[in-house]
Amino acid sequence: MKKKKAAALILITIFFIFSPYCSTNVNSQSTDSCNLNINFNDVVPFDTTTLNCKSVWQPQGYILRYAYTGSGVWSFLLSAPDSNSYIAIGFSKNGLMVGSSAMVGWMQDGSGIIKQYYLGGENANAVKPDQGDLKVVSNSSVAFRQSGRIYLAFQLSTYQPSTNLIYAVGPTGFQPTSPGYQLMMHRTMVSTTLNYATGQSQTQGSPYTGIKRAHGAINMLAWGILMPIGIIVARFLKQYDPIWFYAHAGIQTIAFILGLTGVILGFVIYGLLNSNATTHKNLGIFILALGCLQATAILIRPQKGSKVRKYWNWYHLFTGRILIIFAVANIFYGIHLGREGVGWNAAYGIILAILFILAIVLHFTMRRQF
């Protein structure tokens, strides 16, 4: 009975903790919809009453209004819940963030700020304020807050805006500040296409999502799973000589080949995205170098009974363990960089826990036997 009361109390506590956030999110998104007839002509320097309307990013409550006003000018009005961060809309040539130009806006001290940015790369230094390929009509841009939402209004001088649109929301509690107005990495983003004539909008996956996930999965399997399994075999199964040796060598060889493939994929991704992953890359090179040292060590392994065999054993042992420590750390860091979220972290964490428990069980089993 006490357990049931405790569980009920925990559930009630969780409800009261999270219910304000849930209600705030719903209310903030419901203050604007395409069913409303808005009129911001007193704030925006162009007509906002005749714009087409589309809910373009429902999970984040993004609504885009747009219209061709004639004479090669398009009007845009983007709105999103004010989460104490910047909001952005990017116009891309190929659906990728890198190489696109974006209109970014935020609130600061009660005033709205809107700027164009050129997104030259994923590195913060490659994101340039007051630059880009968009021909923004002079004195047409304004950012303001209304009913818990941020609105970005601007006009572009073009006969056909890009149909590849990217939306992003910045990290909570961060707004770019003068004099540099540097952007931090977005909290989340989405790449879409918009048919301006029909209003149809579709979400696109990044063309490099597959290769990034392949890079992560292969390296996780190679350096973070097979390598530790190979170490467990060598550490706890030596009573099955010589089977343990061939199993150990076979597993580590497969792991090294897969790991080399994963590192090569990493270099490909680094070149394609011009990504800000220098630390991750350098750690990967260091891990590969340790792997090469381990593979070379097998070729120069002294015979049993040799005076230098114990030194070789020490070298092989500690190099392998250093490799595993850095590999595990870099895998979790890579998951963070790839913004794959809780799922990948939890899955790999569970695998590590299983391997750790297995090692503990084998350790005590071996102690009882000997």
C-alpha positions in Angstrom: 0.0 0.0 0.0 2.9 2.3 0.9 4.5 1.6 -2.5 1.3 2.5 -4.3 1.0 5.8 -2.4 4.7 6.6 -3.2 4.2 5.9 -6.9 1.0 8.0 -7.0 2.9 10.8 -5.2 5.7 10.7 -7.8 3.3 10.8 -10.7 1.5 13.8 -9.2 4.8 15.5 -8.6 5.9 14.9 -12.2 2.5 16.2 -13.5 2.8 19.5 -11.6 6.4 19.9 -12.6 5.8 19.5 -16.3 2.2 20.8 -16.7 3.3 24.5 -16.8 5.6 23.8 -19.7 3.0 21.8 -21.5 0.3 24.5 -21.1 2.7 27.2 -22.0 3.7 25.4 -25.2 0.1 24.8 -26.2 -1.1 28.3 -25.4 1.8 30.0 -27.1 1.2 28.0 -30.3 -2.6 28.6 -30.3 -2.2 32.4 -30.3 -1.5 32.2 -34.0 -3.0 30.0 -36.7 -3.8 30.2 -40.4 -7.5 30.5 -39.4 -6.9 33.9 -37.9 -7.2 37.1 -40.0 -4.1 39.0 -38.8 -3.4 42.7 -39.4 0.1 44.0 -38.5 0.1 46.9 -40.9 0.7 49.3 -38.0 4.0 47.4 -37.3 5.1 45.9 -40.6 6.0 48.2 -43.5 3.9 46.1 -46.0 0.5 44.7 -46.2 0.1 41.6 -44.0 -3.7 41.0 -44.6 -3.5 39.3 -48.0 -0.6 36.8 -47.3 -1.0 33.1 -47.9 -0.5 31.0 -44.8 1.0 27.7 -44.1 1.9 25.8 -40.9 5.4 24.7 -41.9 6.9 23.2 -38.8 4.2 21.9 -36.4 6.4 20.5 -33.6 7.8 23.9 -33.1 4.7 25.9 -34.0 6.2 27.7 -37.0 3.8 29.5 -39.3 4.8 31.1 -42.5 2.8 33.7 -44.4 3.9 34.8 -47.9 2.8 36.4 -51.1 4.1 37.7 -54.4 3.3 41.4 -54.3 4.3 42.2 -57.9 7.3 44.0 -59.4 9.6 41.1 -58.4 9.0 41.4 -54.7 7.9 38.7 -52.3 6.6 39.4 -48.8 7.2 37.0 -45.9 6.0 36.9 -42.3 7.3 34.0 -40.1 5.9 33.5 -36.6 7.0 31.1 -33.8 6.6 30.7 -30.0 8.9 33.0 -28.1 11.2 30.5 -26.3 13.8 33.2 -25.3 15.9 32.3 -28.3 16.3 33.2 -31.9 14.1 31.9 -34.8 15.3 31.6 -38.3 14.3 30.8 -41.9 16.9 29.9 -44.4 16.7 29.9 -48.2 18.8 27.0 -49.6 19.8 26.0 -53.1 20.0 22.3 -52.3 18.2 21.8 -49.0 21.4 22.0 -46.9 22.1 24.5 -44.3 25.7 25.1 -45.4 25.8 27.5 -48.3 22.3 29.0 -47.6 21.3 32.5 -46.5 18.9 33.0 -43.6 16.8 35.7 -42.0 17.3 35.4 -38.2 15.4 37.3 -35.5 15.2 37.6 -31.8 14.0 39.9 -29.0 16.5 41.9 -26.9 15.5 44.2 -24.1 12.0 44.4 -25.5 13.1 45.3 -29.0 13.1 43.1 -32.1 16.3 42.5 -34.1 16.4 40.9 -37.5 19.5 40.2 -39.6 20.5 38.2 -42.6 23.2 35.6 -42.1 25.3 33.7 -44.6 25.7 30.1 -43.4 29.1 29.3 -44.8 29.7 26.2 -42.6 28.8 24.5 -39.4 31.7 26.2 -37.7 30.4 29.4 -35.8 33.1 31.5 -37.5 31.7 30.5 -40.9 28.3 32.0 -40.1 28.5 35.7 -41.1 26.0 38.4 -40.0 24.8 41.0 -42.5 26.0 38.8 -45.4 24.2 36.5 -47.7 22.6 36.0 -51.2 19.2 37.3 -50.3 18.2 40.7 -51.8 16.3 42.1 -48.9 14.2 45.1 -49.8 15.4 48.2 -48.0 13.5 49.1 -44.8 11.2 46.1 -45.1 12.6 44.0 -42.3 11.2 44.0 -38.8 11.0 41.7 -35.8 8.5 42.0 -33.0 6.7 40.1 -30.3 2.9 39.6 -30.1 0.9 37.3 -27.8 3.8 35.2 -26.8 5.2 34.8 -30.3 8.1 36.3 -32.3 7.3 37.6 -35.8 9.8 38.1 -38.5 8.7 40.3 -41.4 10.7 41.0 -44.5 10.5 41.3 -48.3 12.8 39.8 -50.9 13.6 41.3 -54.3 13.3 38.2 -56.5 10.9 36.7 -59.0 11.2 33.2 -57.6 12.4 32.5 -54.0 14.1 29.2 -53.3 11.6 26.4 -52.6 14.1 24.8 -50.2 13.4 26.4 -46.9 15.2 25.6 -43.6 13.7 26.5 -40.2 15.7 26.7 -37.0 15.3 27.6 -33.3 18.2 28.7 -31.2 19.3 27.5 -27.7 17.0 28.7 -24.9 18.3 31.8 -23.2 20.7 32.9 -26.0 20.4 35.9 -28.3 23.2 37.2 -30.5 24.8 40.4 -29.1 26.7 43.3 -30.5 29.2 43.9 -31.9 29.7 40.5 -33.5 26.1 39.1 -33.4 27.6 35.6 -33.6 25.1 32.8 -33.7 25.3 29.7 -31.5 24.4 26.3 -32.9 20.6 25.9 -33.3 18.8 23.8 -30.7 16.9 22.0 -33.5 16.2 22.5 -37.2 14.3 21.1 -40.1 14.7 21.2 -43.9 11.6 21.5 -46.0 10.3 22.3 -49.5 7.5 24.7 -50.2 5.4 25.0 -53.4 4.5 28.7 -53.4 1.7 28.1 -55.8 -0.1 25.3 -54.0 1.1 25.9 -50.5 2.2 22.3 -50.2 5.2 21.9 -47.8 7.2 18.7 -47.2 9.9 17.9 -44.7 13.2 16.8 -46.2 15.8 14.6 -44.6 19.4 15.7 -44.9 21.1 14.0 -47.9 24.0 13.1 -45.6 22.0 11.7 -42.7 22.6 8.2 -43.9 26.3 8.4 -44.2 26.6 10.2 -40.8 24.6 7.4 -39.2 26.6 4.8 -41.0 29.8 6.4 -39.7 28.5 6.4 -36.2 27.1 2.9 -36.2 30.2 1.4 -37.8 32.6 3.1 -35.4 30.4 2.2 -32.4 30.4 -1.5 -33.5 34.1 -1.6 -34.2 35.8 0.5 -31.6 33.1 0.5 -28.9 31.7 -3.0 -29.0 33.9 -5.5 -30.8 37.2 -4.2 -29.4 35.9 -4.5 -25.8 34.6 -8.0 -26.6 38.0 -9.0 -27.9 39.6 -7.7 -24.7 37.1 -9.7 -22.6 38.0 -12.9 -24.6 41.7 -12.4 -24.0 41.3 -11.5 -20.3 38.9 -14.2 -19.2 39.0 -17.2 -21.6 42.7 -18.1 -21.7 41.9 -21.5 -20.2 40.5 -22.4 -23.7 43.9 -22.2 -25.4 44.5 -21.8 -28.3 40.8 -21.0 -29.2 40.9 -17.8 -27.1 43.8 -16.5 -29.1 42.3 -17.1 -32.5 39.0 -15.7 -31.3 40.7 -12.6 -29.9 42.8 -12.0 -33.0 39.8 -12.6 -35.3 37.5 -10.2 -33.4 40.1 -7.5 -33.2 41.0 -7.8 -36.9 37.3 -7.4 -37.9 37.0 -4.5 -35.5 40.1 -2.8 -37.0 38.9 -3.2 -40.6 35.4 -1.8 -39.7 37.0 1.0 -37.6 39.2 2.0 -40.5 36.1 2.1 -42.7 34.3 4.2 -40.2 37.2 6.7 -39.9 37.3 7.0 -43.7 33.6 7.8 -43.7 34.3 10.4 -41.1 36.8 12.2 -43.3 34.3 12.1 -46.2 31.6 13.7 -43.9 34.1 16.3 -42.6 34.9 17.3 -46.2 31.3 17.4 -47.3 29.9 19.4 -44.4 32.9 21.6 -43.5 31.7 20.7 -40.0 33.0 22.0 -36.7 34.2 18.6 -35.4 37.9 19.1 -35.2 38.2 17.5 -31.7 36.1 14.5 -32.7 38.2 14.1 -35.8 41.5 14.4 -33.9 40.4 11.9 -31.4 39.4 9.5 -34.2 42.9 9.8 -35.7 44.4 9.1 -32.3 42.3 6.0 -31.8 43.1 4.8 -35.3 46.8 5.3 -34.6 46.5 3.2 -31.4 44.7 0.6 -33.5 47.5 0.5 -36.0 50.0 0.1 -33.2 48.0 -2.8 -31.8 47.9 -4.5 -35.3 51.7 -3.9 -35.7 52.4 -5.4 -32.3 50.8 -8.7 -33.3 53.4 -9.0 -36.2 56.3 -8.5 -33.8 55.0 -10.5 -30.9 58.0 -12.2 -29.1 57.9 -16.0 -28.5 56.8 -17.3 -25.1 59.7 -17.5 -22.7 61.4 -14.5 -24.4 62.9 -12.0 -22.0 61.1 -9.1 -23.6 57.7 -10.9 -23.8 56.5 -9.4 -20.5 57.3 -5.9 -21.7 55.4 -6.6 -24.9 52.4 -7.9 -22.8 52.4 -4.6 -20.8 52.6 -2.5 -24.0 49.8 -4.5 -25.7 47.6 -4.4 -22.5 47.8 -0.7 -21.8 47.6 0.4 -25.4 44.4 -1.6 -25.8 42.8 -0.2 -22.7 43.8 3.4 -23.6 42.2 2.8 -27.0 38.9 1.6 -25.5 38.7 4.6 -23.0 39.2 7.2 -25.8 36.9 5.2 -28.2 34.0 5.2 -25.7 34.4 8.9 -25.0 34.6 9.8 -28.7 31.5 7.7 -29.5 29.4 9.6 -26.9 30.9 12.9 -28.2 30.1 11.9 -31.7 26.4 11.2 -30.7 26.3 14.6 -29.2 27.7 16.3 -32.3 25.3 14.4 -34.5 22.4 15.5 -32.3 21.0 11.9 -32.4 19.6 12.4 -28.9 18.7 10.1 -26.1 18.0 7.0 -28.2 21.6 6.4 -29.4 23.1 7.4 -26.0 20.7 5.0 -24.2 21.3 2.1 -26.6 25.1 2.3 -26.4 25.0 2.9 -22.7 23.0 -0.4 -22.3 25.5 -2.3 -24.4 28.4 -1.0 -22.3 26.5 -2.0 -19.2 25.9 -5.5 -20.5 29.6 -5.9 -21.4 30.7 -4.6 -18.0 28.3 -7.0 -16.2 29.6 -9.8 -18.4 33.2 -8.9 -17.5 32.4 -8.9 -13.8 30.6 -12.3 -13.9 33.6 -13.8 -15.8 36.0 -12.3 -13.4 34.4 -13.9 -10.3 33.8 -17.1 -12.2 37.5 -17.3 -13.0 38.5 -16.6 -9.4 36.3 -19.4 -8.1 37.8 -21.8 -10.6 41.4 -21.0 -9.7 
